[in-house]
Amino acid sequence: MTAAAALWIALLVDRLWGEPPAALHPVVAMGRYLGWAGRRLPQAPRAAFTAGALAWCAGALVVGALAAALQWAVLAWLPGWAAAPLLGLALKPMLAWRMLHDEVQAVETALGQSLAAGRARLAMLVSRDVALLDAGTVRESAIESLAENLNDSVVAPLFWFLVAGLPGAAVFRFANTADAMWGYRCVRGGRDWEWAGKWAARADDVLGWVPARTTAVLLCPLRAHAALAVEAGRTSSPNSGWPMAAMALRLGVRLRKPGVYALNAQGRAPQAADVARALRLAGRAVATVGVSLGVLAALLR
């Protein structure tokens, strides 16, 4: 029951208080390490791949070891009633549902003020160029980000917590952060990441494979499951297309990255009500995952 209680406590703390201060946030520390290491990676393809893989493995090893040591100390030295809150507090920074919800809602609120405000707020959430987006494509991008990050920021960390405890959740967050910072096939920040970030991108693909499809099943209505794999395959990512396609099919809207893909292309342009509905659907998915994985944790540990 300690693992189950820790999972539920983490979700409760996230709902009530959101993110810890940046100075105390372990994911921020992961990002600092990745930024430091990334600036030192070589440019030659073979050397860049090798150095990127080694830097990733070193970071993951440290993150996993620290999480394992903390988990061992808590479980070995404290009774279950005291261990569960501490383990839950340690798990909380590995997930970020409240922040994701608030950021997506903030885009819609800003869009209600003006298109320029909506674009500016969206730019804080996504990496794509927002300068030419209209109101519909701003909403499409916000809903896409909600669906993709529902997996990356909630479902996957909790899944890996169930599988491998706090070290599993921490290593996944490290892998996902590394993919966000290194996993590009282009020049970014003055550096070509095609080879330097390849290991990070593939590691995130592997660790996110099962959670992404789990998230999609939670979001997608049963009648649309036959179309889900087809729509998900329209993106180049082996994982992110699944929750995005599921959300598009569930809402009956199209979700596009202009010039790259279109999910549920025959759907309508999303409106403000669709953003609100998407947030409600994501919230239900979080609740379902929390209850289901918590029960599994109680049964398995």
N, C-alpha and C positions, 0 to 999 in steps of 0.2 A: 504493500500500500504506500510505501514511502515514495516510490517513483511516480505513482499515480497522483498522489497529493502534491508532489513537487511540480508536476506538469500543470495541474489546475491552479496552483498558487502563482506560477509564472504567468499564466493567462490573466489571472485576476489582477496581479500587479501591473501588467501591461495595460489593462483596461482602465485602472484607476489612476495610474501615474505616468504611463508612457515611458519614454526613454530616460536612462540615467544621464547625468552630466557627461559631456564629452571627455573630460579629464579622467573619468572612471569607467568609460565604456570600452569593453574589450574589443569590440569590432572596430572602433576608432583606432585602437592600438594596432590591430591587424592591418588596417589601411596605412598607418604610418610605416610599418615595416615594409609593406608591399611597395609603397612609394619610394622608400629609401633603396630597396633592392632593385626596383625597376629602373631607377636612374643609373644603375651600375651594370646593367646587362649589356653584353657586347652586341654588335650589329650584324656580324657575319652569321648567315643562317644556321650552320651547324653549331657554332659556339653559342649563339643566342638560344637555340632550343635546349642545349645541354645546361647552360647556366640558368635558364628560366625554370627547367624541371628541378634542378638541384635547389634553387632558392625557394621554390614552392614546397618541396619535400621538407626542407629544413624548417620553414615556417609552420607547416602542418604538424611536424613532429613536436615542435615546441608547444604549439597550441594544444595538441592532444595530450601531451605529457602533463602540462599544467592543469588541464581540466581533469585528467585522471587522478592526479595527486590531490586536488581539491575534493573531488568526489570521494576518494578513498578516505581522506581525513574526516570528512563529515560523517560518512556512514560507519567508519570504524570507531569513532570516539564519542558519537552522540546517539541518544535514543531516537527512535523513529519520529516521535512527535517534534523533536528539535531539529532533526536532520532535514525533514521535508521542507520547512520554510527556507533554510539556508540553501538547499539544493535548488529550490524554486527561484530564489533570488539570483543564483548563479546562472540558471537557465534563461531567465527573462531577457537579458541582452541579446540572446541568440534569435529572438523573434521580435517582430515589430508590427503587430496588427494595428494598434491604435494610430501610430504615426502614418502608416500607409492609408488608412481610412481618412484621417484628417487632411493629408496632402491631396488626395483625390477630391475630397469635398471642397478644399480650398480652390482648386482649379475651377470647379463649377461656380463657386461663389464669385470668383474674380471675373469669370466670363459673363456673369450677370451684370457686372459693372461696365465692362467694355471688352471688345475683342483683344485689344492690346494688353489689357490686364490679364485676360485669360491666357494669352500666349506667354506672357512673362512668368506667370505662376506655373504653367506647364513646363517651361524651361528648367525649373527647379526640380522637376520630377523625372524628366526623360533626357536622353543625350542627343536626340535628333534636332535638326534645324527647325525651329517653329515659326520663322519669320513669314512664311507664305501660307500658313495654315488658316483655314476659315473656322467658323464656330463648330461646324460638324466634325472636321478633322481634329480639332482640339479635343473634343469629347471622345472621339475614337481613340486618340492617343492616351487619354487619361484612363479609359476603360481597359485598354490593352495593358497599361502599366499596372492597373489594379489586379487584373487576372494573372499576369506573369509573376508579380511580386507576392500575390497570395500564396503561390507555391514557394518561391524563394525565401520569403520572410516569415512564413508561418508553417505551412504543411511540411515542407522538407526538414526544417530544424526539429520539429516535433517527431517526425518519422524517425530521424536518425537518433533522437533521444531514446525512443522506444527500442531501437535496434542495439545501440551501443552506449547508452547513457549520456552523461554530460560530454565526454570526449567526442562522441558521435555528432552531437549538435554543434559543438565548437569547431570541429574539423570541417563540417559542412559549411558553416558560416565563413570560415577562412577560405574555402574553395570558391564559394559564391562571390566573396569580396574580390578574390584574385581574378576571377573571370570578369567581373565588372571593371576592374582596373587594367587588366592585361589582355583580356580575351578579344582582341580585335584583329581584323585581317587588313589593316590599313595603317597609314601613318597617323599617329595621334600624340599630341604633346611633343612633336618634333622627333618621334621615334617610330620606326617600323615594327609593329607588333606581330607580323605574320608568323614568325618563328618563335620569338621570345615569349609570346603568350599562348602558344599552341598547347603546351602541357596543361596550363591553367584552364583553358577552354574545354579540353577533353575531360579533365578531372571533374569539372562541374557538370558536364553532360552525363557522365557515369553516375555521379552521386545524386543527380536530380531526376534520373530516368523514371524510377518508380513513383516518387512523389508527384511529378508533373502529371502523370496519367491518373493518379489518385485524385488530384485536384480537379482534373477535367471531368472525371466521373461524378464527383460531388456537384459540379456546376451544371452539367449537361442533362437535359431531360431524357428519359429512356427512349422516347420515340426518335431522338436525334442521334443516338449512339452510332448508327450505321454510317452517318455522314461525318462523324467526328474525326475519324482517322484521315479521311480524304481532305477535309479542311485543314487539319493540323499539318498535313504534309505540304501545304503550300508555302510554309516558311522554311528557311534554311536551317533553323535550329531544330535539333531532334527533340527538344523538350518544350520550349516556350510556346510553340504553336498549339500545344494541347490545351492548356487552360484558356488561352486567348480564343481559340476556336470554340471551345465549350461555352464561353461567355457570349460570343457572337450568336451562336445557335440558340442559346437560352433566351436571350433578349430579342432575337429576331432582327438584329442590326448588322450592318457591315462594319468590319474593322480593317483598316488599311494602313500600310506604310507606303506612301506614294512611290511608284516605280519599283517596289520590291515585292509586295504581296497584297492580296485582298482576301480576307476571310469572310465567308458567307456573303459573297459579292452581290447576290440578289436581294440582300436585306436592305432596310431603309437606313437613312442617316440617323444617328442617335440624337435624341433630344435630352433636355434637362431631366425629364422623368426617368430616362433610361440610366443616367448616371446614378440617380437615387436608388433605382431598382438594383443596379449592379452592386452597389454598396450593401444593400440588404441581403442579396444572394451570397456575397462574400462573407458577410457576418454570420449567416446561417452555416456556411461551410466551415468557418472557424469553430463554431459551437459544436458541430457534428464531429469534427476532427478531435477537438478537445475531449469530448465525452468518450468517443470510440477508442482513441489511443490511451486515454486514462484507464479505461476498463481493461484493455489489453495489457497495459503495464501492470495493473494489479493482479491479473491472472498469470502473467508470465514470470514475474520476479518474486 
